[in-house]
Amino acid sequence: MRIVQLCPYAMSRPGGVQRHVRDLAGWLCAQGHDTRIVAPPAPGAAPRAAGQLCEIGHARPISLHGTGFEISLAAPWAVRRLARELRGWGADLVHMHTPWTPMLVWQMWRALALPTVTTIHATLPGPDGRGLHDRYIRRAARHFLRHSIAVTAPSQAPVAMLERLAPGVAIEVLPPAVDLSGWRALADTGREGGPIRMVFLGRLEERKGVPVLLEAWRQVSETVPGLHLTVAGEGALRSMVETAVARDASGRLTYAGHPDDADARALVAAADLFLAPAPYGESFGIVLAEAMSAGAVPIAAANPGYASVLAGPGADLLVLPGDAAALAARIRDLTGDPTRRAALRDWGRGHAEGFDIRAVGPAYLDLYARAAG
């Protein structure tokens, strides 16, 4: 088959959707199924084409519901030209990701007019959302769901919402397909005793729980000696993180900037605990699977997406969303119990295997075959 992946976000920006799209496309090509990724360029950058990636249009950053992303638009002539090229290439089907994000995915989907698989990666506003953007998102989601041959969600978290938006549309739950081999390769490196090291890696924004993280650190740094926390990422709350580092009397809170993929993996692999306090808006937890593969024990907010990943014994690693005191208490529990921490580390490494591209990829291939047929 020849598959077109339509991503609404710049592939150069870190994010779970981009990792899923990139890793799934790479695996499909390795299985003999040519794949192209259509996405906007980073805001302010010119479109480029390299390997599987076809960038088109231009993007502009915005913020909504406590998170940052970009909206994109392409000239109609550019859309028509790329659609002709992809049809001439022999494209069999389209896989749309988060299609209500304006506007590029919608433009290309209409121009290609191919059998469509749609994946909803995020939880939409509830039925009481009254803003114009909330009404637009709900209406757009309803339209795309009803015009897709198959619809997938990364966990059960958004399924009730999708069923409410488009009654009668079958929703298939498939975890995001990510390649964990690079994280697995570092699982036994970087730990040589000494102080307990914790890391936060993600966008520095309210939706990822940065204020909760910093308040929990203030509480544990005063009571747990020798504990270290490294914060890595970029976002609107960077100044909050830098201020907290400057004011930290312990000297054990550091900001590592925005690491590239290799540095990010090394940073997590060197940590004992991976902190993920995102209070809402998560439909899965790719970062948790990556951290477990690298040998770090995650402590995460019990939002529906993260809870879908930390099932079974992992439920002990979940804390009440938005509760800094609960996060601090769980950190104290695990730092004081190395035996339990080691057991959870071993469990996590095995559990993460179920989310690897090798385990999940065949299910996507089967879905594509059914949709194309």
C-alpha positions in Angstrom: 0.0 0.0 0.0 0.9 3.7 -0.3 -0.3 5.7 2.6 -0.5 9.5 3.2 -0.2 10.6 6.8 -1.7 14.1 7.4 -0.3 15.8 10.5 -1.6 19.2 11.6 1.6 20.1 13.5 5.2 20.9 12.4 7.2 17.7 12.4 10.2 19.6 13.7 8.4 20.4 17.0 8.4 17.8 19.7 5.1 16.2 20.5 3.3 12.9 20.9 1.3 13.2 17.6 4.5 13.9 15.7 6.3 10.9 17.2 3.4 8.6 16.4 3.3 9.8 12.8 7.0 9.7 12.3 7.6 6.3 13.9 4.5 4.7 12.2 5.6 6.0 8.8 9.2 4.6 9.3 7.9 1.2 10.4 5.4 1.0 7.5 8.2 1.7 5.0 10.3 -1.0 6.6 7.4 -3.4 6.0 7.3 -2.4 2.3 4.5 0.1 2.4 5.5 3.5 1.0 4.4 6.4 3.2 4.4 10.2 2.8 3.9 12.7 5.7 2.2 16.0 4.8 2.6 18.6 7.5 3.1 22.4 7.8 6.5 23.9 8.4 7.5 25.3 11.7 6.1 28.9 12.2 8.2 31.3 10.3 10.0 28.6 8.3 9.7 27.9 4.6 8.2 24.6 3.4 10.6 21.9 2.4 10.5 18.4 1.1 12.9 15.8 2.5 12.5 12.0 2.3 9.1 11.0 3.5 8.2 14.5 4.6 6.2 17.0 2.3 5.8 20.4 4.0 3.3 22.8 2.6 1.7 26.1 3.5 2.7 28.2 6.5 1.9 28.0 10.3 1.1 30.4 13.1 1.4 29.5 16.8 -1.6 29.9 19.0 -2.6 28.8 22.6 -5.9 27.2 23.5 -7.1 25.3 26.6 -3.7 25.8 28.3 -1.5 24.4 25.5 0.3 25.7 22.6 0.1 24.5 19.0 0.0 25.9 15.5 -2.8 26.5 12.9 -1.8 26.2 9.3 -3.0 27.2 5.8 -1.8 26.4 2.3 -2.6 28.2 -0.9 -5.3 26.4 -3.0 -2.9 26.0 -5.9 -0.2 24.4 -3.7 -2.8 22.0 -2.3 -4.0 21.0 -5.7 -0.4 20.5 -7.0 0.6 18.3 -4.0 -2.6 16.3 -4.2 -1.9 15.6 -7.9 1.6 14.5 -7.1 0.4 12.1 -4.4 -2.3 10.6 -6.5 0.2 10.2 -9.3 2.5 8.5 -6.8 -0.3 6.0 -6.3 -1.6 6.9 -2.9 -4.2 4.3 -1.7 -5.5 5.9 1.5 -5.2 8.9 3.9 -4.6 8.7 7.6 -5.7 12.0 9.3 -4.5 13.0 12.7 -6.5 15.4 14.9 -8.2 16.8 11.8 -10.1 19.7 13.4 -6.9 21.6 13.9 -7.2 24.3 11.2 -6.7 24.1 8.3 -4.1 22.2 6.3 -5.2 18.6 7.1 -8.8 19.5 6.0 -7.5 21.1 2.8 -5.4 18.1 1.8 -8.0 15.5 2.8 -10.6 17.2 0.6 -8.2 17.5 -2.4 -7.0 13.9 -2.2 -10.5 12.4 -1.9 -9.2 8.9 -0.8 -10.4 6.3 1.7 -9.7 7.8 5.1 -8.6 6.6 8.6 -8.9 9.2 11.3 -7.2 9.2 14.6 -8.4 11.5 17.4 -5.4 12.2 19.7 -6.9 14.6 22.2 -10.0 15.1 24.3 -12.3 17.7 22.9 -14.1 20.4 24.9 -17.2 19.2 26.8 -20.7 19.8 25.6 -20.9 23.0 27.8 -18.0 24.6 26.0 -19.5 27.9 24.7 -16.6 29.6 23.0 -16.5 30.0 19.2 -13.4 27.8 19.0 -15.0 25.1 21.1 -18.1 25.0 18.9 -15.9 24.9 15.8 -13.9 22.0 17.1 -17.0 20.0 18.0 -18.6 20.6 14.6 -15.4 19.9 12.7 -14.9 16.6 14.6 -18.4 15.5 13.9 -17.9 16.1 10.2 -14.6 14.3 9.9 -15.8 11.3 12.0 -18.8 10.7 9.8 -16.7 10.9 6.6 -14.0 8.4 7.7 -14.1 4.7 6.9 -12.3 3.9 10.3 -11.8 6.0 13.4 -9.3 5.3 16.1 -8.5 6.7 19.6 -5.3 6.1 21.5 -7.2 4.9 24.6 -10.7 4.7 26.1 -10.3 8.3 27.4 -11.9 10.1 24.4 -14.2 7.4 23.3 -17.3 8.6 25.2 -16.8 12.1 23.8 -16.5 10.8 20.2 -19.6 8.6 20.5 -21.5 11.6 21.7 -20.3 13.7 18.7 -21.0 11.1 16.1 -23.5 8.4 17.3 -23.1 5.1 15.4 -19.5 5.7 14.4 -17.4 2.7 15.5 -14.3 3.8 17.5 -11.3 1.4 17.5 -8.9 1.8 20.4 -5.3 1.6 19.2 -2.3 2.9 21.2 0.0 5.3 19.3 2.7 3.4 17.4 6.1 4.6 18.7 9.6 3.1 18.3 10.9 2.6 21.8 14.2 0.9 20.7 16.3 4.1 21.3 15.0 4.4 24.8 15.4 0.7 25.6 19.0 0.8 24.5 19.8 3.3 27.3 17.9 1.5 30.1 21.0 0.2 31.9 23.1 3.3 31.6 23.5 6.4 33.8 22.7 5.0 37.2 25.6 4.5 39.6 24.1 5.1 43.0 24.2 8.5 44.7 21.4 10.9 45.0 17.9 10.3 43.6 17.5 12.0 40.3 14.1 13.2 38.9 13.3 14.7 35.6 10.4 16.5 33.9 10.5 16.5 30.1 7.8 18.2 28.1 6.2 21.5 27.1 6.5 24.1 29.8 2.8 25.0 30.0 -0.1 24.7 32.4 -1.6 21.7 30.7 1.6 19.7 31.4 1.4 20.6 35.1 4.4 22.8 35.5 3.0 24.9 38.4 2.1 21.6 40.2 5.6 20.3 39.5 7.3 23.3 41.0 5.1 23.4 44.1 5.7 19.7 44.7 9.5 20.3 44.4 9.3 23.1 46.9 7.7 20.7 49.4 10.0 17.7 48.9 13.2 19.7 48.6 12.7 21.0 52.1 12.3 17.5 53.6 14.2 15.0 51.4 17.9 15.6 51.4 20.0 14.8 48.3 17.1 14.9 45.9 17.7 16.4 42.4 15.2 17.6 39.8 16.0 18.6 36.2 13.3 20.3 34.2 13.7 20.2 30.4 11.5 21.6 27.6 10.3 24.8 26.2 7.0 26.8 26.4 5.1 29.7 27.8 6.1 29.0 31.4 9.8 28.9 30.8 10.2 32.1 32.9 8.4 30.5 35.8 10.9 27.6 35.7 13.9 29.9 35.4 12.6 32.0 38.4 12.1 28.9 40.5 15.7 27.7 39.7 17.1 31.1 40.6 15.2 31.1 43.9 15.9 27.5 44.9 17.9 27.6 48.0 19.0 23.9 47.7 20.8 24.3 44.4 19.4 21.0 43.4 16.8 22.3 40.8 18.2 22.8 37.3 16.8 23.8 33.9 18.2 21.8 31.0 16.7 23.9 28.2 15.2 22.2 25.1 17.2 19.0 24.4 17.3 17.2 21.1 16.1 13.6 20.8 19.4 12.0 21.8 19.9 14.3 24.8 16.3 13.8 25.9 16.7 10.1 25.9 20.0 10.3 27.8 18.4 12.7 30.4 15.5 10.3 31.1 17.7 7.2 31.2 19.9 8.8 33.8 16.9 9.6 36.1 15.4 7.4 38.8 11.9 9.0 38.6 10.1 10.6 35.7 7.5 13.2 36.8 4.4 13.8 34.6 1.9 15.9 36.5 -0.3 16.9 33.5 -3.7 17.5 35.1 -6.0 17.2 32.0 -6.1 16.9 28.2 -4.2 13.7 27.8 -5.6 10.8 25.8 -2.6 8.6 26.2 0.9 8.9 27.7 3.7 8.3 25.1 6.1 10.0 27.5 5.3 7.4 30.2 6.0 4.5 27.8 9.3 6.1 26.7 10.4 6.7 30.3 9.6 3.2 31.4 11.5 1.8 28.4 14.5 3.9 29.5 14.3 2.5 33.0 12.9 5.5 34.8 9.9 5.0 37.1 7.1 7.5 36.2 4.9 9.3 38.7 2.0 10.7 36.8 -1.3 12.6 37.3 -4.3 10.3 37.2 -5.8 11.9 34.1 -7.7 9.4 31.9 -4.9 9.1 29.3 -2.1 8.5 31.8 -4.2 6.1 33.7 -4.7 4.0 30.5 -1.0 3.5 30.4 -0.2 2.9 34.1 -2.7 0.1 34.5 -2.3 -2.8 36.9 0.7 -2.3 39.3 1.3 1.0 37.6 -1.8 2.4 39.3 0.3 2.9 42.4 2.3 5.5 40.4 -0.8 7.8 39.8 -1.6 10.8 41.9 -4.6 13.1 42.1 -4.4 15.6 39.2 -3.5 19.1 40.2 -2.5 18.1 43.7 1.1 19.1 44.5 1.0 17.7 48.0 -0.1 14.2 46.6 2.8 14.4 44.1 5.2 15.3 46.8 4.0 12.5 49.0 4.4 9.9 46.3 8.0 11.1 45.6 8.8 10.7 49.3 7.3 7.2 49.3 9.4 6.0 46.4 12.7 7.8 47.3 12.5 6.1 50.7 11.8 2.6 49.4 14.5 1.5 46.9 13.2 -2.1 46.8 9.8 -1.0 45.7 11.3 1.4 43.2 13.4 -1.3 41.7 10.4 -3.6 41.4 8.4 -0.9 39.6 11.3 -0.2 37.3 11.4 -3.8 36.2 7.6 -4.0 35.8 7.6 -0.8 33.7 10.3 -2.0 31.3 8.2 -5.1 30.5 4.9 -3.2 30.5 6.2 -0.7 27.9 6.9 -3.4 25.4 3.2 -3.6 24.7 3.3 0.0 23.4 6.3 -0.5 21.0 5.9 -0.2 17.3 6.7 -3.9 16.9 3.6 -4.8 19.0 1.2 -2.0 17.7 2.3 -1.6 14.1 0.6 -4.8 12.7 -2.8 -3.6 14.0 -2.5 -0.4 12.1 -1.5 -2.3 8.9 -4.5 -4.5 9.3 -6.7 -1.4 9.8 -5.3 0.2 6.6 -5.9 -3.0 4.6 -9.6 -3.1 5.7 -10.0 0.6 5.0 -8.4 0.5 1.5 -10.4 -2.6 0.6 
